[in-house]
Amino acid sequence: MQSLPAIADIFKLKRGTGTPRRFQDTLTIFLFLLPALVLFLLFVIYPIFQSIYYSMFNWKGFGPADDFVGLDNFKNILSDKVFMIALRNALLLIVFSLLLQLPLSLLLAVMVGRDLPGRVFFRTIFFMPYVISEVITAIMWLFLLNPNPDRGFVNAVLVLIGGEAQPWLGDTTLVLPALFIALSWKYFGFHMLLYMAGLQNIPQEIEEAGRIDGANSLQNFFYITLPLLGSTIRTSIYLSVLGSIQQFILVWIMSKGGPVNASETLATYMIRFGFVRFQLGYASAVAIYMFVLCLTFSLIYQRLARQTDYLTGL
């Protein structure tokens, strides 16, 4: 006859690994995640499917959607020259950000993050624009870029040094660069902070070892610091591209996409048709295009970034 301890061992469940305990842990996790899951489904997933539904109708935003047009809205968008201008401007903002804004932010992070005298003061000054809301930023730059030299600071400086006042937001060739300057002033502090956080994770012993081996500051930066900042740079690029595609508030307040649609972005194009012309079905189709564009870029970029991190070990 088996002893009582042996029989008890047969029915004994290890603490934390038995089925009842595992079920309790799973239920606890689910209950904690439930509020966030409900909000995500209600404010993210449901609006996406609702936009897909309304994009199939010629809907004005009032009453039920009953004028079914199928894929006509999507076809009309691709044949609209203004939409192509908005898409081109989004690509230009991306190029400007990648070639100008992010490298300057990285350079600034290296300067204020290490040996620059008064670096704490400069960190605060450079990051402060990011804390300011986009509405206030747009109003500030509207005053700065006022075409009247007596009221606009930028034109007043140009006139003072012998130049001519420029209609920054009224010229089709100047409006996009002017908006990009305002956007860079607003967001380069954020990217600077990202790079500074990445720099703090780089052990200074590695750079000191490079100096001992005869590398100068420039070689240290390009062959040690920059490769070790790879994951931070990829994150900064990812956020910058998505932000450029979805840019709306600052552009809408400063130029409303004008003049003559020269500064139109995908978001201002969508808002114009949705809440100015009340073509909600057409605007929903524009939103779907923006969603697909952002999602496609995110999936491809994240896959490439993961492969790069795996190969480099960063």
C-alpha positions as CSV (number, residue, x, y, z in Angstrom):
1,M,0.0,0.0,0.0
2,Q,1.4,3.4,-1.0
3,S,2.2,5.7,1.8
4,L,0.1,8.8,2.4
5,P,2.8,11.3,1.3
6,A,3.2,9.4,-2.0
7,I,-0.5,9.5,-2.7
8,A,-0.6,13.2,-1.8
9,D,2.2,13.9,-4.3
10,I,0.1,12.5,-7.1
11,F,-2.6,15.2,-6.6
12,K,-0.2,18.0,-5.6
13,L,0.0,21.0,-7.9
14,K,3.1,23.1,-7.8
15,R,2.4,26.6,-6.7
16,G,2.3,29.0,-9.6
17,T,2.3,26.3,-12.3
18,G,-1.1,24.6,-11.7
19,T,-4.0,25.2,-14.0
20,P,-6.2,27.1,-11.4
21,R,-3.4,29.5,-10.6
22,R,-2.5,30.0,-14.3
23,F,-6.2,30.7,-15.0
24,Q,-6.3,33.3,-12.2
25,D,-3.2,35.0,-13.5
26,T,-4.6,35.1,-17.0
27,L,-7.9,36.5,-15.7
28,T,-6.1,39.1,-13.6
29,I,-4.1,40.3,-16.6
30,F,-7.2,40.4,-18.8
31,L,-9.1,42.5,-16.2
32,F,-6.3,45.0,-15.9
33,L,-6.1,45.3,-19.7
34,L,-9.8,45.4,-20.3
35,P,-10.3,49.2,-19.8
36,A,-7.5,50.0,-22.2
37,L,-8.7,47.4,-24.7
38,V,-12.3,48.9,-24.6
39,L,-10.9,52.4,-25.2
40,F,-8.7,51.2,-28.0
41,L,-11.6,49.4,-29.7
42,L,-13.9,52.4,-29.2
43,F,-11.6,55.2,-30.2
44,V,-9.2,53.5,-32.7
45,I,-10.6,50.3,-34.3
46,Y,-14.2,51.4,-34.5
47,P,-13.5,54.8,-36.2
48,I,-11.3,53.0,-38.7
49,F,-14.0,50.7,-39.8
50,Q,-16.6,53.5,-39.7
51,S,-14.3,55.6,-42.0
52,I,-14.1,52.6,-44.4
53,Y,-17.9,52.4,-44.4
54,Y,-18.5,56.1,-45.0
55,S,-15.8,56.2,-47.7
56,M,-18.1,54.1,-49.9
57,F,-20.8,56.8,-49.8
58,N,-21.3,60.3,-51.0
59,W,-22.2,61.4,-47.5
60,K,-22.5,65.0,-46.4
61,G,-22.4,64.3,-42.7
62,F,-26.2,64.7,-42.1
63,G,-28.6,61.9,-41.9
64,P,-28.0,58.3,-42.9
65,A,-25.4,57.4,-45.6
66,D,-27.6,56.1,-48.5
67,D,-25.9,57.4,-51.6
68,F,-23.6,54.5,-52.3
69,V,-20.7,55.2,-54.8
70,G,-18.4,52.3,-54.2
71,L,-14.8,53.1,-54.9
72,D,-15.5,56.3,-56.8
73,N,-14.2,58.5,-53.9
74,F,-10.8,56.7,-54.0
75,K,-10.6,57.1,-57.7
76,N,-11.5,60.7,-57.6
77,I,-8.8,61.4,-55.0
78,L,-6.1,60.0,-57.2
79,S,-7.2,62.1,-60.1
80,D,-7.2,65.3,-58.1
81,K,-4.2,67.5,-58.7
82,V,-4.6,69.2,-55.2
83,F,-4.2,65.8,-53.6
84,M,-1.0,65.1,-55.6
85,I,0.3,68.5,-54.4
86,A,-0.5,67.6,-50.8
87,L,1.3,64.2,-51.3
88,R,4.3,66.0,-52.8
89,N,4.4,68.5,-49.9
90,A,4.3,65.6,-47.4
91,L,7.3,64.0,-49.2
92,L,9.1,67.4,-49.2
93,L,8.6,67.8,-45.5
94,I,10.0,64.3,-45.0
95,V,13.0,65.1,-47.1
96,F,13.6,68.4,-45.4
97,S,13.3,66.7,-42.0
98,L,15.7,63.9,-42.7
99,L,18.3,66.1,-44.4
100,L,18.2,69.2,-42.2
101,Q,16.2,68.9,-39.0
102,L,17.4,65.6,-37.7
103,P,21.2,66.1,-38.5
104,L,21.0,69.6,-36.8
105,S,19.2,68.1,-33.8
106,L,21.9,65.4,-33.6
107,L,24.7,68.0,-33.8
108,L,23.0,70.1,-31.1
109,A,22.6,67.1,-28.9
110,V,26.3,66.3,-29.1
111,M,27.2,69.9,-28.3
112,V,24.9,70.4,-25.3
113,G,25.1,66.9,-24.1
114,R,28.8,66.8,-23.3
115,D,31.3,69.6,-23.0
116,L,29.5,72.8,-24.0
117,P,29.7,75.5,-21.2
118,G,26.3,76.3,-19.9
119,R,24.8,73.2,-21.4
120,V,22.0,72.9,-18.8
121,F,20.8,76.4,-19.9
122,F,20.9,75.5,-23.6
123,R,19.1,72.2,-23.0
124,T,16.2,74.1,-21.5
125,I,16.2,76.8,-24.1
126,F,16.3,74.4,-27.1
127,F,13.6,72.1,-25.6
128,M,11.2,74.8,-24.6
129,P,9.6,75.2,-28.1
130,Y,8.5,71.6,-28.0
131,V,6.5,72.3,-24.8
132,I,4.6,75.2,-26.4
133,S,1.4,74.1,-28.1
134,E,1.2,74.1,-31.9
135,V,-1.5,76.8,-31.9
136,I,0.7,79.2,-29.9
137,T,3.7,78.3,-32.1
138,A,1.7,79.1,-35.2
139,I,0.4,82.4,-33.9
140,M,4.0,83.4,-32.8
141,W,5.3,82.7,-36.3
142,L,2.5,84.5,-37.9
143,F,3.6,87.6,-36.1
144,L,7.3,87.0,-36.9
145,L,6.6,86.4,-40.7
146,N,4.2,89.3,-41.0
147,P,4.8,90.9,-44.5
148,N,4.7,94.4,-43.1
149,P,8.2,95.3,-42.0
150,D,6.8,97.5,-39.2
151,R,5.1,94.5,-37.6
152,G,7.0,91.4,-38.8
153,F,10.3,90.8,-37.1
154,V,11.9,88.8,-39.9
155,N,11.1,91.3,-42.6
156,A,12.2,94.1,-40.2
157,V,15.6,92.5,-39.9
158,L,15.8,92.0,-43.7
159,V,15.0,95.7,-44.3
160,L,17.5,96.7,-41.6
161,I,20.4,94.9,-43.3
162,G,19.4,96.3,-46.8
163,G,17.2,93.5,-48.1
164,E,13.5,93.6,-49.2
165,A,10.5,92.4,-47.2
166,Q,9.1,89.1,-48.4
167,P,5.5,87.8,-48.3
168,W,6.6,84.6,-46.6
169,L,3.2,83.0,-46.4
170,G,1.8,84.7,-49.5
171,D,4.3,83.4,-52.0
172,T,3.9,80.0,-53.5
173,T,7.7,79.4,-53.5
174,L,8.4,80.7,-50.0
175,V,5.4,79.3,-48.0
176,L,6.6,75.7,-47.6
177,P,10.2,76.6,-46.5
178,A,8.7,79.2,-44.1
179,L,6.4,76.5,-42.6
180,F,9.3,74.1,-42.4
181,I,11.4,76.6,-40.4
182,A,8.5,77.0,-38.0
183,L,8.1,73.2,-37.7
184,S,11.8,72.7,-37.2
185,W,11.8,75.3,-34.5
186,K,9.0,73.5,-32.8
187,Y,10.3,69.9,-33.0
188,F,14.0,69.9,-33.2
189,G,14.2,70.1,-29.3
190,F,12.2,66.9,-29.1
191,H,14.7,65.0,-31.4
192,M,17.6,66.6,-29.6
193,L,16.3,65.1,-26.3
194,L,16.0,61.7,-28.0
195,Y,19.6,61.9,-29.1
196,M,20.8,63.1,-25.7
197,A,19.1,60.1,-24.1
198,G,20.9,57.9,-26.6
199,L,24.2,59.6,-25.9
200,Q,23.9,59.0,-22.2
201,N,23.6,55.2,-22.8
202,I,27.0,55.2,-24.6
203,P,29.8,54.4,-22.1
204,Q,32.4,57.1,-22.2
205,E,35.1,54.4,-21.8
206,I,34.5,53.4,-25.4
207,E,35.2,56.9,-26.7
208,E,38.2,57.2,-24.3
209,A,39.6,53.9,-25.7
210,G,39.2,55.3,-29.2
211,R,41.2,58.4,-28.2
212,I,43.9,56.2,-26.7
213,D,44.1,54.4,-30.1
214,G,44.7,57.7,-31.8
215,A,41.2,58.6,-33.0
216,N,40.3,62.3,-33.1
217,S,36.9,63.8,-32.1
218,L,35.6,63.5,-35.6
219,Q,36.6,59.9,-36.0
220,N,35.2,59.1,-32.6
221,F,31.9,60.6,-33.6
222,F,31.6,58.8,-37.0
223,Y,33.0,55.4,-36.1
224,I,31.9,55.1,-32.4
225,T,29.2,57.5,-31.4
226,L,27.1,57.4,-34.6
227,P,26.9,53.6,-34.9
228,L,26.0,53.2,-31.2
229,L,23.2,55.8,-31.7
230,G,21.7,53.6,-34.5
231,S,18.5,52.5,-32.7
232,T,17.9,56.1,-31.5
233,I,18.3,57.5,-34.9
234,R,16.0,55.0,-36.4
235,T,13.3,55.9,-33.8
236,S,13.8,59.6,-34.6
237,I,13.4,59.0,-38.3
238,Y,10.3,56.9,-37.7
239,L,8.6,59.6,-35.6
240,S,9.7,62.4,-38.0
241,V,8.2,60.7,-41.1
242,L,4.9,59.9,-39.5
243,G,4.7,63.4,-38.1
244,S,5.3,64.9,-41.6
245,I,2.6,62.8,-43.1
246,Q,0.1,63.8,-40.5
247,Q,1.1,67.5,-40.1
248,F,-2.0,69.7,-39.7
249,I,-2.4,72.2,-36.9
250,L,0.5,74.5,-37.6
251,V,0.0,74.5,-41.4
252,W,-3.7,75.1,-41.1
253,I,-3.4,78.1,-38.8
254,M,-0.5,79.7,-40.6
255,S,-1.6,79.2,-44.3
256,K,-4.7,77.0,-44.4
257,G,-2.9,75.1,-47.2
258,G,-2.5,78.2,-49.4
259,P,-1.7,80.2,-51.3
260,V,-3.2,78.4,-54.3
261,N,-2.8,75.1,-52.4
262,A,1.0,75.5,-52.4
263,S,1.3,74.4,-48.7
264,E,-1.5,71.8,-48.8
265,T,-0.8,68.7,-46.7
266,L,-2.7,65.4,-46.5
267,A,-4.3,66.4,-43.3
268,T,-5.4,69.9,-44.4
269,Y,-6.8,68.4,-47.6
270,M,-8.8,65.9,-45.6
271,I,-10.1,68.6,-43.2
272,R,-11.0,70.9,-46.0
273,F,-13.3,68.4,-47.6
274,G,-14.6,67.0,-44.4
275,F,-15.4,70.1,-42.3
276,V,-15.3,73.0,-44.8
277,R,-17.1,71.5,-47.8
278,F,-18.9,68.8,-45.8
279,Q,-18.0,66.0,-48.1
280,L,-17.5,63.5,-45.3
281,G,-17.5,60.5,-47.5
282,Y,-14.7,61.9,-49.7
283,A,-12.8,63.0,-46.6
284,S,-13.1,59.5,-45.1
285,A,-11.5,58.1,-48.2
286,V,-8.6,60.5,-47.8
287,A,-8.3,59.4,-44.2
288,I,-8.1,55.8,-45.4
289,Y,-5.3,56.7,-47.8
290,M,-3.4,58.4,-45.0
291,F,-4.0,55.4,-42.7
292,V,-2.7,52.9,-45.4
293,L,0.3,55.1,-46.1
294,C,1.3,55.4,-42.4
295,L,0.6,51.7,-41.8
296,T,2.6,50.5,-44.8
297,F,5.5,52.7,-43.9
298,S,5.4,51.6,-40.2
299,L,5.3,47.9,-41.1
300,I,8.1,48.1,-43.6
301,Y,10.3,50.4,-41.6
302,Q,9.8,48.4,-38.3
303,R,10.7,45.2,-40.1
304,L,13.9,46.8,-41.6
305,A,14.8,48.4,-38.3
306,R,14.4,45.0,-36.5
307,Q,16.6,43.3,-39.1
308,T,19.2,46.1,-38.7
309,D,19.2,45.8,-34.9
310,Y,19.6,42.1,-35.1
311,L,22.5,42.3,-37.5
312,T,24.3,45.1,-35.6
313,G,23.4,43.9,-32.2
314,L,22.1,47.4,-31.2
